[in-house]
Amino acid sequence: MEITTQTQPSATAGSPLRTKMQQTAELGTEFWNDSCALNELADAIENGAVGATSNPVIVLNAVKSDAKTWTPVIDQLVRDNRHATEDEIAWMLIEELGRRAAKLLEPIYNKTNGAQGFLSMQVNAKYYRDPNRMFDHGVRLAGLAPNIAIKAPATEAGIAAMEKLVAHGININATVSFSVAQAVAMAEACERALDAADRAGKAANLHPYITIMVGRVDDHMQRMLTKENITVNPGVCNWAGVAVFKRAHQIFKQRGYRTRLLAAAYRHHLHWTELIGKNVVQTIPYSWWKQFNNSDLRPQATLDNPIDATVLMQLHTKFGEFRKAYNEDGLQPADFEHYGATVHTLNQFLGGYQDLLGLVRERMVR
């Protein structure tokens, strides 16, 4: 989906230039940088970002894009930890990058009294079936800085781990999430956990987040379009993630859930322009928000605008996998781990983690 770009207009005398991302924030939507790469994050903060995300794949890309900074760090970790495995060195690297990224966001965290300024850090993807290991790893990562939110998959095991983390006063950001059913199940778990944290006196600065990976919902429908030979305009698939997010948002408003929805995995401008409104977060890859800032698109409050009825009918009628994602009862908790988009994403995350290990191994055995 092509975006027309334009040169940013000059600020009028006495009036600072407001970027498209800053205008988005003024409409009630928090803007996060979908990476913890330090140079990108610093630039994003200057453009209004109040949070960032991390996972081993993002760390791999951040290290490769700034090898001058990070190769010496890896080499030092290898020298200082002579008997460490490549997994252990990789997590030392992930933690060091997390500390530095969280430090960049710490002024925002302090200025807002803990309401903003979070870095999301993901537990080891290898633990996705074990709630206890995810909880223990989440506790460790949360100890790196006060403004860390722990990411775990919105599977049955991951939801159990995150409920326990929130009850212990630790912020979370549910990831690997593509459906209304997952979002609601996680929100209900957070409600229980927030009440438990409040009873234990651990509820201060708790702001749990639930991600819907809108672009990966679109991707999944595109795969189904090909696999099942579905006869529909392929452009309809570009609305699948938006429709799921809007439906979840409606339910969250109706029920007063205290957990905030977060849109991730951007593929085109609809994932930005159609999800602008109050009390949600958009975590946008660096290259995408740069395009948005320089486009001729104008941010408007669109979150509560309904999806075109014809588009929604085609998605609902033609795609069984969309019905699973869109209907609140489309998936049961035991199904979350086996939903097609979940399987695809977990495989990618696990593969990306192996690639990070490969990068570390190269420095260890040279």
Salt bridges, closest charged atoms under 4 A:
GLU26 OE1 - ARG18 NH2 2.62
GLU30 OE2 - ARG260 NH1 2.59
ASP43 OD2 - LYS290 NZ 2.78
ASP75 OD2 - ARG363 NH2 2.79
ASP75 OD2 - ARG366 NH2 3.29
GLU86 OE1 - ARG361 NE 2.79
ASP87 OD2 - LYS126 NZ 3.59
GLU95 OE1 - ARG99 NH2 3.82
GLU95 OE2 - ARG140 NE 2.67
GLU96 OE1 - ARG99 NH1 3.17
GLU96 OE2 - ARG100 NE 2.86
GLU106 OE1 - LYS103 NZ 3.23
ASP130 OD2 - ARG133 NE 3.73
GLU163 OE1 - ARG192 NH2 2.97
GLU191 OE1 - ARG258 NH2 2.93
ASP195 OD1 - ARG258 NH2 2.91
ASP218 OD2 - HIS268 NE2 2.84
ASP218 OD2 - HIS271 NE2 2.87
ASP219 OD2 - ARG267 NH2 2.78
GLU274 OE1 - LYS246 NZ 3.67
ASP304 OD1 - HIS249 NE2 3.28
ASP304 OD2 - LYS253 NZ 3.48
GLU321 OE1 - HIS220 NE2 2.75
GLU321 OE2 - LYS324 NZ 2.90
GLU328 OE2 - ARG255 NH1 2.87
